């Protein structure tokens, strides 16, 4: 896996995941929608941690600076 995410992309994903997590655990978002968003937040954290987004790969998108 060649990294394809830049630092700004990673930072935005981490911030979004933290916000989603906070909203879920304060019961602002609940139910099936809340669980789906929590799973999305987990994916954001995972992809940010490894600097690779599998959805970028088929389209040859990279937000990483050369």
N, C-alpha and C positions, 0 to 999 in steps of 0.2 A: 504494500500500500504506500503509494507516494503521497505525502501530505499535499492537500489542495485547499486548505483553509488558511486565510490570513488572520492576523491578530485581531483586527476589528470584527471580523465575522465571528471568531471564537468568543470575543468579549460580549457581543450582542446576544449570542446564544446562551451564554452563562447567565447573563442578567435576566433574560426571558425565562430561563429555567428556575431561577431563584424566585422571581415574581410569581410564576405559576405555582411553585411549591408553597409559597407563603399564602396565596389565595386559597389553595386547597386545604392546607392545615388550619386555616382560620375559618373554615366552612363558608367561605364566600362563594366558591364554586363546589358543587356537590353532585352526587349521582354519577350516572354513566359518563356524562360530559366531563365531569371533574376527573374521573379516572383516566379517560382518554387524554386529557390535557396533561395529567401527571405522567403518563407514559411518554408523551411527546417531550416533556421536560427531561425525562431520563435519557431519551435519545439525544437531545441537545447536549446534555452533559457528557454523554459517551463520545459523541462525534467531536466535541470540543476538546476532550481529553486526548484523543488520538490524532487530532488535526486532519481528519479525513472524513469527507461527506460522500457516502456512496451514491447519492443522487446527482452529485456534480460529475462523477466519473464518466458516465455514458455520453454526456454532452461536452466533455473536455473543458469544463469550467474550473477555473482556479482563481481564488481571491488572494492567493499568496503572491507577494512581490518577488520578482525574479532575483 
